[in-house]
């Protein structure tokens, strides 16, 4: 376990690799470690580009351990105990970081999303448009309210919801749009907000992967009516599980609090239906223990991501995730790219991944094989009595027919992803290892095809 905070020197090294807001990517010079690339591929018995590990994740340092220890010794493990303060402190800190008035901390990002769906009064008979390429928790948050998740297709280059496809799916039952900032980078949120305004729809931002990212001067999660985050152990800010909903609408955020607190309001009255989604003090302690360094780590990931993008920009066959105009920074929970085997002389993606992994780089395919529109839950809900009762047979047939997202399937077939929470906290030499491994496989691709 790495128990030391990132040093100022490490931070400045990362910053020098590229702009904190990805505005000066072009200043990074070309990198070419020819001797390492020309060597025999590790998968064929050669020496790998990288033999050491990556920065540890989840992040842990003395401040986190101190915060946890103090909480354990206090005996105040539940946030409703009189002297408990970790969750309250975190809610204030996270609201301040995002520049909003309110934060409601939950047990997971999925819980935060479901809380917001319920707080907006969305339920049986209603529809919410969202992405087929996301964590299943996005879909679950809508299904848990017995509403209908309507899946719009993607932009194949950004992996984000195609705003034009969203507009096509709006009908009289549509109550909200739940855009997902996938991989931690901003979706086409400006167009989505314009569509929502035109049709008087609510917007629940699924910012579960996009902590602290900025689009057009605004923090993700603050652009829609409400925004939700996850602090699951793989995320760039983590506490094992955990989530939060943020916003500026006093009435809506009061309802979010009431829903997540088993229907009991801040006034102490049980007023509505709600699950028990409260974050506990240990999760709050882990989060508060790392607040002092979150901006530093965020900026280092952005610098390293900009560096990787610059180094890979001339390699045909590898296309890093497109970032929309207006993107000032991303969370880079995942650094994703598309793989075109035609530029690798037909080398299949799985063979490319196998060769890259042998070089010591943890690059993998999409975690979704086809997209959530092709998973069994679709047929499951269509056979449930509640859905048959609340939606017409005609609508359910149309819904099944609409679950066709060819762009999403193309994305799933082409995507490569580098989990970035830990690796993008490395130094420039670590990023060079990633680039070297990719170029090494590219330049020796014919050997793999022959093998």
Secondary structure, DSSP 4 states (H G I P E B T S, - for coil): ---SPPPHHHHHHHHHTS-TTSS-GGGSPP---HHHHHSPPGGGT---S--S----SS---HHHHHHHHHHHHHT--STTSTT--HHHHHHHHHHHHHT-SEEEEESBHHHHHHHHHHHTT--TT-EEEEESSS-HHHHHHHHTTT-EEEEEPB-TTT-SB-HHHHHHT--TTEEEEE-B-GGGS--SHHHHHHHHHHHT-EEEEE-TT-TT-EETTEETTSSSSEEEEE--TTSSS-SSSBEEEEES-HHHHHHHHHHHBTTB-TTS-B-S---B-BPPHHHHHHHHHHGGGHHHHHHHHHHHHHHHHHHHTT-TTEEEPP--TTEEE---SEEEEEE-GGGGTT--HHHHHHHHHHTT--EEE-S-SS-GGGSTHHHHHHTSHHHHHHS-HHHHHHHHHH---HHHHHHHHHEEEEE-TTGGGS-HHHHHHHHHHHHHHHHTHHHHHH-
